[in-house]
Amino acid sequence: MEQFRQALLSAGRVAYIDPASGGSSGIYLDALFARMGVADAVRGKAVLVKGGLVAEKLVTGEADLAVHQISEILPVEGATLVGPLPEAVQNYTTYAGAVSGRALHPQAAQAFLDSLAGEAAAAILQAKGMVPAR
């Protein structure tokens, strides 16, 4: 946690999703920075992004540090992923799928969901910076 705190404080400009835009990561980070006691310092040098790939601000030189979901950092050519947030403050987004009782093709829908939960999909999800369900 201390290394993360120091990275935030020592960066000249910190890019993250603008909490006012409604993005879940920006809202979470804004509250996290407050809990960490660095909100005022970070807000003073924030590069707020309304939406999209925050790490692009690194490539353009508009920011020195970008904090965003790993799956949103990896696709940005020229950005280097340093690592995830510390586990103590990590925030996971969980996606779920279900088959409607009114589905026209419930077996096909279930097969699709099963494929998303399979080993092949897990490898793809991991490669894209996501954590497959356990």
ROGUTOR-526620 format. One record per residue (C-alpha): x, y, z; residue number from 1. Coordinates in nm, 4 decimals, always signed. Each point is the difference from the previous one (the first is absolute). Example, Ala and Ser with C-alpha at 12.3 -4.5 7.8 and 13.67 -1.06 7.14 Angstrom:
<nuzas>
+1.2300, -0.4500, +0.7800, 1
+0.1370, +0.3440, -0.0660, 2
</nuzas>
This chain:
<nuzas>
+0.0000, +0.0000, +0.0000, 1
+0.2800, +0.2398, +0.0837, 2
+0.1599, -0.0458, -0.3430, 3
-0.3352, +0.0728, -0.1658, 4
-0.0475, +0.3077, +0.2185, 5
+0.3494, +0.1242, -0.0835, 6
-0.0546, -0.0600, -0.3720, 7
-0.3135, +0.2146, +0.0129, 8
+0.1722, +0.2763, +0.1931, 9
+0.3199, +0.0055, -0.2048, 10
-0.1650, -0.0054, -0.3442, 11
-0.0258, +0.3402, -0.1638, 12
-0.3384, -0.0759, -0.1571, 13
-0.2330, -0.2907, +0.0777, 14
-0.2568, -0.1122, -0.2577, 15
-0.3175, -0.1830, +0.0933, 16
-0.3656, -0.0053, -0.1018, 17
-0.1863, +0.3148, +0.0996, 18
-0.2307, -0.0981, +0.2874, 19
-0.2523, +0.2568, -0.1235, 20
-0.0350, -0.1953, -0.3260, 21
-0.1495, -0.2910, +0.1942, 22
+0.2734, -0.2527, -0.0760, 23
+0.0272, -0.2587, +0.2760, 24
+0.3802, +0.0100, +0.0151, 25
+0.0086, +0.3776, +0.0397, 26
-0.2606, -0.0061, +0.2741, 27
+0.1872, -0.2766, +0.1805, 28
+0.3390, +0.1708, -0.0331, 29
-0.1331, +0.3346, +0.1193, 30
-0.1285, -0.1652, +0.3184, 31
+0.3177, -0.2075, +0.0357, 32
+0.2233, +0.3077, -0.0241, 33
-0.2101, +0.1616, +0.2739, 34
+0.0384, -0.3077, +0.2245, 35
+0.3744, +0.0026, -0.0649, 36
+0.0222, +0.3674, +0.0957, 37
+0.1378, +0.1054, -0.3402, 38
-0.3166, +0.1299, -0.1670, 39
+0.0954, +0.3675, +0.0025, 40
+0.3523, -0.0694, -0.1263, 41
-0.1223, -0.2260, -0.2801, 42
-0.2889, +0.2263, -0.1016, 43
+0.2445, +0.2869, -0.0335, 44
+0.1876, -0.1850, -0.2734, 45
-0.2776, -0.2142, -0.1411, 46
-0.0437, -0.0557, -0.3711, 47
-0.3657, -0.1007, -0.0013, 48
-0.1170, -0.2044, -0.2962, 49
-0.3706, +0.0014, -0.0875, 50
+0.0169, -0.3548, -0.1361, 51
+0.2177, -0.2275, -0.2063, 52
+0.3550, -0.1160, +0.0521, 53
+0.1621, +0.2004, +0.2805, 54
+0.3471, -0.1378, -0.0811, 55
-0.0050, +0.1910, -0.3295, 56
+0.0782, +0.3074, +0.2122, 57
+0.3366, -0.1614, +0.0795, 58
+0.0837, -0.0508, -0.3646, 59
-0.0901, +0.3586, -0.0905, 60
+0.2041, +0.1333, +0.2919, 61
-0.3018, +0.1543, +0.1701, 62
+0.0465, -0.2176, +0.3109, 63
+0.2831, -0.1714, +0.1851, 64
-0.2136, -0.2673, +0.1662, 65
-0.3322, -0.1529, -0.1055, 66
-0.2249, -0.1982, +0.2314, 67
-0.2623, -0.2111, -0.1760, 68
-0.1153, -0.3584, -0.0448, 69
+0.2769, -0.2286, -0.1243, 70
-0.2177, -0.1028, -0.2950, 71
-0.0127, +0.3677, -0.1003, 72
+0.3770, +0.0548, +0.0313, 73
+0.1273, -0.3058, -0.1898, 74
-0.1411, +0.1032, -0.3414, 75
+0.1767, +0.3382, +0.0047, 76
+0.3148, -0.0274, -0.2080, 77
+0.2886, +0.1753, +0.1712, 78
-0.1480, -0.0299, +0.3510, 79
+0.1669, -0.2330, +0.2485, 80
-0.2047, -0.1792, +0.2633, 81
+0.1842, +0.0249, +0.3301, 82
-0.2453, -0.2209, +0.1875, 83
-0.3394, -0.0183, +0.1664, 84
-0.1132, +0.2102, +0.2917, 85
+0.1085, -0.1414, +0.3352, 86
-0.2276, -0.2869, +0.1001, 87
-0.1135, +0.1922, +0.3099, 88
-0.1717, +0.2569, -0.2228, 89
-0.0642, -0.2045, -0.3131, 90
-0.3504, +0.0358, -0.1396, 91
-0.1283, -0.2732, -0.2282, 92
-0.2888, +0.0339, -0.2428, 93
-0.1980, -0.3208, -0.0304, 94
-0.1952, -0.0834, -0.3125, 95
-0.2725, -0.2648, +0.0041, 96
-0.2081, -0.1719, -0.2646, 97
-0.3270, -0.1916, +0.0156, 98
-0.2446, -0.1629, -0.2355, 99
-0.3461, +0.1537, -0.0063, 100
-0.2951, -0.2225, +0.0692, 101
-0.1395, +0.1362, -0.3273, 102
+0.3087, -0.0740, -0.2114, 103
-0.0850, -0.1328, -0.3455, 104
+0.3110, -0.2185, +0.0014, 105
+0.0844, -0.0674, +0.3652, 106
+0.2424, -0.2851, -0.0750, 107
+0.2010, +0.2182, -0.2383, 108
-0.0009, +0.2845, +0.2515, 109
+0.1192, -0.2347, +0.2752, 110
+0.2703, -0.1408, -0.2281, 111
+0.1213, +0.3548, -0.0658, 112
+0.0137, +0.0768, +0.3733, 113
+0.1793, -0.3295, +0.0634, 114
+0.2596, +0.0928, -0.2622, 115
+0.0604, +0.3325, +0.1758, 116
+0.0668, -0.1894, +0.3227, 117
+0.2326, -0.2543, -0.1631, 118
+0.3782, -0.0325, +0.0022, 119
+0.0473, +0.1459, -0.3493, 120
-0.1914, +0.3135, +0.0961, 121
+0.1916, +0.0242, +0.3289, 122
+0.3297, +0.0176, -0.1882, 123
-0.1345, +0.2760, -0.2260, 124
-0.1404, +0.1961, +0.2943, 125
+0.3322, -0.0207, +0.1824, 126
+0.1878, +0.1172, -0.3086, 127
-0.2310, +0.3019, -0.0130, 128
+0.0679, +0.0904, +0.3649, 129
-0.3095, -0.1484, +0.1565, 130
-0.0369, -0.2579, +0.2748, 131
-0.2164, -0.2968, -0.1031, 132
-0.2618, -0.1242, +0.2434, 133
+0.1197, -0.2731, +0.2273, 134
</nuzas>
